[in-house]
């Protein structure tokens, strides 16, 4: 009798394990959503849509993008942190959402490390210093911009996509390191900040390359410098801020990365990492990123998590140094 009961129990356990394995093998069987924390038109939105199509083909299901913007990306972050870890809800995060915000916000309703599964880093994104040639026709270099700012202290403004965003911190670092009096005007995302630049409401901006490459090529904005230590492939003749503006050691870049809720099953995590890395490292996709000023990057989940942990301290110091505060 005991033997029969043991056999029945063993069979039940076997069926349960087999069912679990089959469930994992069946992933994905329905639409996957990549959540973004910023508005349509932002760099995260552009890149996530670039990634969604090939990822959907690789996985054999639809992959859609759903932006849940607000609070510097915290709205989208919290939504994903609370989602089921089943591989159907992902998050397109940044150094802003997962490192800078830790320093800016007194208390977040989630932990940027413990409440997420790190899938892979996706790229390094510089900021480009831009002006509107119609508004500032005589400004053709960073030196010109600096001269104008010295001649008219307090009369020029720089736009950002929000308090604490990398676009804000780059400009704040610039003004602090040069001692120039250029007022910071924060906007709610990329579209209104770009509109302010086009209307002349603001005179200069340090914006992520992915969203300004098109307007630069169309002549809407004039690039003066790039915030990396070396020129970027998309604009090889554009000098660095360090060289063009004479600011030793100046650098301000951010990264993009793919996340999932914490406790994502390892087989799903490894499959996701494998497919996304294959896409990002493919020559054609790399070229598309380079053309947008992005340096393609990829990693193991473990490498990405360590990078995130280290960058929290890096950005905490930067935020403290420039005195960035939320209104």
N, C-alpha and C positions, 0 to 999 in steps of 0.2 A: 504493500500500500504506500509506504514511504517512498519506495523507489518510483512508483507511478507518479506520485505528487511531485517528486524532484524532477522527473522527466517533463511533466507538464509545465513546471516553473521555468525550467531551462528553455523549453520551446517558446514560452511566452517572452522571456528575455531576448531570445534570439530574434523573434519576430519584431520586437520593439527596436532592437538595434538595427535590424535590416530596414525597418521603416524609416528610422532616422537617417540612415545612410542614403536611402532612396530619395528622401526629402531634400538632402543636401545635393545629391546628384542632379535632381530636377531643377535646382536653381541655375539660372533664373527662368521662371515660367510666366512672368507677367511684367508689366511696365516698371522700369526703374526711374526714379526721380532724383535729379541732381538739384539740390536746393542751393540757391545763392543768397547771400546776405545783403546784396546791394541792388540798386534799380537796374532796369533794362537799359542797356547802353554803356554800363560800367565795364571795366576791363574783365572782371570776373564773369560777367554775363557773356561777353564776346568769346572768351576762352572756353567756358563751359559748353557753349553751343557748338564750338569747333570740335570739342571732345565727344559730345553726345552722339553724333551720327556714326563715327567709326566704332565707338564702344558698343552701340546698339547692334551694328553689323557683326561684331566679334562675338557678342553674347547671344545673338539671335532673338532679341526682344527690342521693343521700343525704349529709348532713353530720352526723357524729356527734362526740360529745365524749368524750375519754378522759383522765382525770386521772392523772398520774404524779407524785404528791406526794413531797416530801422535800427536806431541806437548803435550806429557804427558796425552793423553786421550782427549784433547780439540777438536780434529777433530770429534771424535764420539759424544762428548757432544754437539757441535754446530749443528751437523746434526740432532740430536733428538730435540734440543731446537727449531729448525725451522720446524719440522715435524708437520703434522696435528694431533690434539689431538683426534684421533678417536679410540684409543686402539689397533691399528695395528703396531705401532712403539714404542718399549720400549727401555730402556737403562740400561745396567748393569754397574752401576757406583761404585765408591769407595770413601773412604775418600780422596784419592789423587785427583780424578777428581772434587770432590765437596766440598773440604775444603782446602787441601794443595795448589792447584793451585791458589786459591784466593790470597794467600800470595806470591806465586812465580812470577805470571804474573802481570805486571803493570796494564793492562786493558784487561779483557776477552770480547769477542764479544757476551756474553750472561751473564745472572745472574744465578748463581747456585741455588738460591732459587726461585726467581720469575718466571723463565722460565721453571720450571719443576714441575711436579706433583710427590710427594713422595709416592710410593706404599708401600714398606716395607723394613726394614733393613733385611739382609740375613745372616750375620754371622760376627764374630770377627776373624781376621786372624793375627796370630803372625808371626814374623820373626825368623828364626833359624840361628844361627851362624855356618857356615860350613867351612871346609877346605878339600882339596884333599889329602887323605892319601898317594897317590903315590908321590905327590910333597912334602908333609910335613909329612914323616913317624914318626917323633919323637914328633909331636904335638898331644897330646891325651887329652888336656884339655884347657880351656880358659887361665889358669895360664901359660901353656906352650907357648901358642900363644903370650901372653903379654911379657913373658921373651924374646922370640925370637925378638919381635918388639923392645924391649929396647936395645938388643944387636946389632941390625942392623937397626938403625933409618933411615927412608927414603928408605929402600930397599924392603919393602913389600907394596903391593897394595891391596885395597879392591874393588871388583866389585859392580856395582849397575845396575839396569835396566833403569837408566836415572837420570839426574839431578833433584832433588826435589822429586823423588819417595821415598816411604817409605823405600825401601832398601838402598837408599842413606842416608836418615835422621837417620836411625838406626845406620849405620856405623859412620856417622858424630858425632852423640851424643856420641857414644862409644869413639871415638878418643879424643873428647873434654874433656869428663869426666875422662879419664885416662891419658891424656897428651901424648899419644903415637903418633909417627910420622908414620902414615900409609897413603899412597897416595890413593885418591879416583879416580877410573877410571870408568866413566859412559859409558854404552852401550845402544843400541837402543832396549830395551826389554829383555825378559828372555832368548831366545835361544842364542844370542851372549854372554850374560853375563855368562851363564852356560858353553859355549864353552871356554871362557877365563879361567874359573876356572879349567876345565878339562885339558887344555893345560899347565897350570902353568903360564900363562900370568899375572894372579892375584892369590893371595895366600889365601885370606879369603873373606867371603861374609855373609851378613845378608839378607837372602832371605825368601819370604813368604813360609810358610809351604806347601801349597797346591801343589806347583810345585817341591819341593825338597824331599818330602816324598818317592817317588819312587826311585830316585837315592841314597838316604840314605839307604833304605832297600836293595838295590843292592850292596852297598858298594862303590859306586862311590864317595860319599862325606861322611865325618865324622862329625856328629853334636857335637858341643862343648857346646852350651847353647841355651836357648829359651828366647825370649824377653818379655815374660809375667811375671806377678808377682807370678804366681804359675805354676807348671808343667802342661803339656797338656796331654790329654788322649792318643794321638797317641804315645807319647814318655814319659811315666810316670817316667822313671828313669833319664831323661835328666834334669840337673839342670837349674835354671834360670840364666840369666846374672848377676843379683844381687848377687846370691849366688856363682856361679862359678867364676865370675870375680872380686867379691868384690866391686861392684858399687852400693851403697845404692840407692834405689828408681828407678833404671833403668827399664824402660818399653817402648816398642815401638810396637804398634799393629795398624792395620787398619781395616776398615769394608768394606763389600760389601753391595750394596743395589740396589733395582729395582726402576727405575724412568720411567715416561712417560712425554710427552710434557705438558706444563702448560694448565690448563682449560680442563683437561680430564673430561668428564661427570661423575657425581658422581655414577650413577648405574654401569658404567664400572669399575670405580676405586674400588668400594666396592667388586665387583665380583672378580676382579684381586687379591685384597688383600686377600680375603677369600680363593681362590684356592691356591695361593702361600704359604700362612701361613699353610694351611693344608698339603702341600707337605713337606715344610721344617721341620714342627713339627712332621711328621710321624717317628716312631722309626727306620725304615730301612734307611730313608734318613738321619736322624740325625747321625746314625752310620757311614754312608759313609763320612759325613762331619768330624766327630770326627777322623776317620782314616786318614784324610788328614790334621789333626792338626787344623781344624776350629771349633770354638765354635758356634754351631747353634744359630741363633737369629731370631726373628720376632717381628713385631710391628704393631700398627695402622699407617695409613698415617700421622696422627697428631704427634704421638710420634717420628716417623722417621724424620719429618721436624724439630722438636725442637732439636733433637740430631744433625742434620746437622748444624743448626744455631749455636749451642753451640761449635761444633768442629771446626768451622772456626776460632774462637778466640783461641782455644787450639793450633791448628797447626800454626797459625800466630806467636804465641810466640815461638814455637819450631823452626820454620824456622829462626826467628830472632836470637834466642839463638845460633844456630849452624852456622849461617852465610851462609846458603845455597843460592846459586845464580845460575842463568841460564847463560850459555855461549852465 
